[in-house]
Amino acid sequence: MQTIATENYLPQSAIIHKIINENSQIKTFEIVFANQAVHDSLKYLPGQFMMVSVPHCGEAPISFSSSPTRTDAICLSVRKAGQLTSAMHDLKAGDNLGLRGPYGTPFDMVSLKDRDLLFVAGGIGLAPLRGVINYCLDHRNDYGQIFILYGSRLPSDIAFHEDIKLWQQESGITCLLTVDASEPGWDGSVGLVTKLLADINIDPSKSSGIVCGPPMMIGATLKELSNRGFADENLITTMERYMKCGVGICRHCHLDDKLVCTDGPVFTRAQLKTMDVAELR
Ligand SMILES: Cc1cc2nc3c(=O)[nH]c(=O)nc-3n(C[C@H](O)[C@H](O)[C@H](O)COP(=O)(O)OP(=O)(O)OC[C@H]3O[C@@H](n4cnc5c(N)ncnc54)[C@H](O)[C@@H]3O)c2cc1C
C-alpha cells in the first residue's frame, strides 16, 4: 500500500500581521508564519499558491500576491466568495490561520527575461499578477518595458490602489485602468480591458502577455493578443478550478488530462490549445 508523508501536508500556523481593505470584496492579508524558522525557509515564486485554512471553515487555494523578493511577510489577496474566504474576511490582525504549500508551477521568470511584459488583469486577477509585477520591479534590469492593463466592473470595484499609484509613478511602466460601467466621479476609460490595447505601443515579437481574470476575460484577451501577433508560447495565464487537495491526489481540478494544482496553475496558450479548456472555446 502506498503511504503518503502526511507531515508535508499539515497546515502550519501563521499570524495575520496586517490587513489591507482593497475594496468592499477584496482584502490583502500580510502574513508571517508563527514559527520564524518556517517563515525563513519558505521558498516560492510568483504564480504559485498556498492552501489556506481557518479551523471549521475549510481550506482553499490562494495565490501569492507578494513577490518572494519581499520577505517580511507573504501576501494573499482574497475575494469573499464562500465559506473559507468569508471566514478570512472576518479575521483581524493578530489572528491565526493555517497555511500549507507552496504548490503549483510558477511563472517562468527566467524565460521572461529581457522581454517587454504586458500584464492584463480583470478583478481579483490582479492578485497573482501583483506578485509577478513586484518581482520584475525588484529585478528591474532583467525585464524590458512593463505595461499593466487592469479592468474592473465599476470604479468602486478597483482594488490595489496603493500598488497602482506606485506603478504609475515608476519610469518604464505604463499602468492603465478601465471599468465596464461608470459611476459618478469617474472620468477614466469605460469599456472592456482589451479596449486599452489601443492606447499602448507594444511590439509582440519581443513581448510576452500575462493574463489573469474571469474565464471569459482570459479567453477573449488571449484571442485578441493572438490576433495582434503574440505567439501562443508567449501568452501565459493562470487557471482556476475547484480544488480540494492542491497536490494532485483528489483530481477535482483536472483540465482534460492535466491537473491545475500540479501541472499548473500557470499555462501558456500553446499548452491550453492541446486541451479541451472552456476558456478557449
Ligand atoms: C490556483 C488557484 C489560485 C487561486 N487564487 C486566488 C486568490 O489569489 N484570491 C482569491 O480570492 N481566490 C483565489 N482562488 C479561488 C478560490 O480558491 C476559490 O474562490 C475558493 O473556492 C474559495 O473558497 P471558499 O470556501 O471561500 O468558497 P466556496 O465555498 O468553495 O465557494 C466558492 C464558489 O465555488 C462554488 N463551489 C463550491 N463547491 C463547489 C464544487 N464542488 N464544485 C464547483 N463549484 C463549487 C460555490 O458555489 C461558490 O460560487 C484561487 C483558485 C485556484 C485554483
The ligand as an SDF file (V2000), in Angstrom:
LIG
                    3D

 53 58  0  0  0  0  0  0  0  0999 V2000
   -4.6400   28.0530   -8.1200 C   0  0  0  0  0  0  0  0  0  0  0  0
   -5.7360   28.9350   -7.5640 C   0  0  0  0  0  0  0  0  0  0  0  0
   -5.4160   30.1790   -7.0620 C   0  0  0  0  0  0  0  0  0  0  0  0
   -6.4060   30.9960   -6.5260 C   0  0  0  0  0  0  0  0  0  0  0  0
   -6.0540   32.2130   -6.0420 N   0  0  0  0  0  0  0  0  0  0  0  0
   -6.9910   33.0050   -5.5030 C   0  0  0  0  0  0  0  0  0  0  0  0
   -6.6200   34.2910   -4.9660 C   0  0  0  0  0  0  0  0  0  0  0  0
   -5.4660   34.7010   -5.0090 O   0  0  0  0  0  0  0  0  0  0  0  0
   -7.6060   35.0310   -4.4050 N   0  0  0  0  0  0  0  0  0  0  0  0
   -8.9210   34.6130   -4.3420 C   0  0  0  0  0  0  0  0  0  0  0  0
   -9.7550   35.3360   -3.8020 O   0  0  0  0  0  0  0  0  0  0  0  0
   -9.2950   33.4150   -4.8700 N   0  0  0  0  0  0  0  0  0  0  0  0
   -8.3700   32.5980   -5.4170 C   0  0  0  0  0  0  0  0  0  0  0  0
   -8.7290   31.3800   -5.9210 N   0  0  0  0  0  0  0  0  0  0  0  0
  -10.1520   30.9920   -5.8770 C   0  0  0  0  0  0  0  0  0  0  0  0
  -10.5360   30.4070   -4.5130 C   0  0  0  0  0  0  0  0  0  0  0  0
   -9.7030   29.3200   -4.1840 O   0  0  0  0  0  0  0  0  0  0  0  0
  -11.9980   29.9380   -4.6160 C   0  0  0  0  0  0  0  0  0  0  0  0
  -12.8380   31.0540   -4.7870 O   0  0  0  0  0  0  0  0  0  0  0  0
  -12.4120   29.1080   -3.4030 C   0  0  0  0  0  0  0  0  0  0  0  0
  -13.4710   28.2560   -3.7870 O   0  0  0  0  0  0  0  0  0  0  0  0
  -12.8700   29.9450   -2.2330 C   0  0  0  0  0  0  0  0  0  0  0  0
  -13.2060   29.0880   -1.1630 O   0  0  0  0  0  0  0  0  0  0  0  0
  -14.4840   29.3550   -0.2540 P   0  0  0  0  0  0  0  0  0  0  0  0
  -14.5610   28.2240    0.7480 O   0  0  0  0  0  0  0  0  0  0  0  0
  -14.4840   30.7240    0.2740 O   0  0  0  0  0  0  0  0  0  0  0  0
  -15.6700   29.2890   -1.2620 O   0  0  0  0  0  0  0  0  0  0  0  0
  -16.5100   28.0130   -1.7020 P   0  0  0  0  0  0  0  0  0  0  0  0
  -17.3880   27.5920   -0.5550 O   0  0  0  0  0  0  0  0  0  0  0  0
  -15.6010   26.9960   -2.2750 O   0  0  0  0  0  0  0  0  0  0  0  0
  -17.4280   28.6390   -2.8030 O   0  0  0  0  0  0  0  0  0  0  0  0
  -16.8670   29.4620   -3.8440 C   0  0  0  0  0  0  0  0  0  0  0  0
  -17.6430   29.2430   -5.1090 C   0  0  0  0  0  0  0  0  0  0  0  0
  -17.3840   27.9180   -5.6010 O   0  0  0  0  0  0  0  0  0  0  0  0
  -18.6120   27.2270   -5.7780 C   0  0  0  0  0  0  0  0  0  0  0  0
  -18.4070   25.8020   -5.3770 N   0  0  0  0  0  0  0  0  0  0  0  0
  -18.4510   25.3120   -4.1210 C   0  0  0  0  0  0  0  0  0  0  0  0
  -18.2750   23.9810   -4.1670 N   0  0  0  0  0  0  0  0  0  0  0  0
  -18.1040   23.6210   -5.4680 C   0  0  0  0  0  0  0  0  0  0  0  0
  -17.8530   22.3860   -6.1380 C   0  0  0  0  0  0  0  0  0  0  0  0
  -17.7840   21.2070   -5.5330 N   0  0  0  0  0  0  0  0  0  0  0  0
  -17.6850   22.4220   -7.4890 N   0  0  0  0  0  0  0  0  0  0  0  0
  -17.7570   23.5870   -8.1550 C   0  0  0  0  0  0  0  0  0  0  0  0
  -18.0090   24.7680   -7.5580 N   0  0  0  0  0  0  0  0  0  0  0  0
  -18.1700   24.7970   -6.2480 C   0  0  0  0  0  0  0  0  0  0  0  0
  -19.6060   27.9530   -4.8950 C   0  0  0  0  0  0  0  0  0  0  0  0
  -20.9130   27.8310   -5.3970 O   0  0  0  0  0  0  0  0  0  0  0  0
  -19.1320   29.3830   -4.9460 C   0  0  0  0  0  0  0  0  0  0  0  0
  -19.6140   30.0480   -6.0840 O   0  0  0  0  0  0  0  0  0  0  0  0
   -7.7660   30.5540   -6.4830 C   0  0  0  0  0  0  0  0  0  0  0  0
   -8.0840   29.3020   -7.0220 C   0  0  0  0  0  0  0  0  0  0  0  0
   -7.0940   28.5000   -7.5600 C   0  0  0  0  0  0  0  0  0  0  0  0
   -7.4420   27.1540   -8.1260 C   0  0  0  0  0  0  0  0  0  0  0  0
  1  2  1  0
  2  3  1  0
  2 52  2  0
  3  4  2  0
  4  5  1  0
  4 50  1  0
  5  6  2  0
  6  7  1  0
  6 13  1  0
  7  8  2  0
  7  9  1  0
  9 10  1  0
 10 11  2  0
 10 12  1  0
 12 13  2  0
 13 14  1  0
 14 15  1  0
 14 50  1  0
 15 16  1  0
 16 17  1  0
 16 18  1  0
 18 19  1  0
 18 20  1  0
 20 21  1  0
 20 22  1  0
 22 23  1  0
 23 24  1  0
 24 25  2  0
 24 26  1  0
 24 27  1  0
 27 28  1  0
 28 29  2  0
 28 30  1  0
 28 31  1  0
 31 32  1  0
 32 33  1  0
 33 34  1  0
 33 48  1  0
 34 35  1  0
 35 36  1  0
 35 46  1  0
 36 37  1  0
 36 45  1  0
 37 38  2  0
 38 39  1  0
 39 40  1  0
 39 45  2  0
 40 41  1  0
 40 42  2  0
 42 43  1  0
 43 44  2  0
 44 45  1  0
 46 47  1  0
 46 48  1  0
 48 49  1  0
 50 51  2  0
 51 52  1  0
 52 53  1  0
M  END
$$$$
